């Protein structure tokens, strides 16, 4: 009876791994467009970004390239065009370290399913260890595999978390002031296509922080979130 239970556990785990592997396979462009909401697929965002880049609007181009990169993190065309627009805009290139690059290279949707699979495998293996003590080592290895799946998903979530509060400057210039009013002189000015972190909102203004650590209030109309609010909620 123990043997049949272990076989059932192995078959179920392999079936779930097969479905996850199938999800990892690249999908045709037409399939991506039909499954994603209109205008919010990697292909549609990439084409929109190209149009903005040709039209001399680097802020909106970078915004849509960044959104497309979230949906298709391994697309070399998105990376190349984003790098080109940032270069011609006089902006520094991506400063991610090697760990961030490797973690973000995976598809977040696939990793979410892998995390769920990891919870299932680890939980089932830990429960089975009590019932089948003769197979503690094998079940322990299965539990460790599940924990590794969970860790990969958590690492991806941690790396992507700052993007939820990131925004791109879409105006030609965005004056940054000490308080959320327009009557005082700006401390400094943000340039178009620059990426900042949002800290707070107040009456048509947002408190931003640059990568250099400088902070101040900017009109909200001069910025656009990389991850739209309705997606965050």
Secondary structure, DSSP 8 states (H G I E B T S, - for coil): -HHHHHHHHHHHHHHHHHHHHHHHS---HHHHHHHS-TT-SHHHHHHHHHHHHHTT-HHHHHHHHHHHHHH-TT-HHHHHHHHHHHHHTT-------HHHHHHHTS-HHHHHHHHHHHHHHHHHHHHHHHH-GGGHHHHHHHHHHHHHHHHHHHHHHHHHHGGGGEEEE-SSEEEEBSSS-SSS--SEEEETT-EEEEEEEETTEEEEE-TTS-EEEEEGGGEEESS-HHHH-
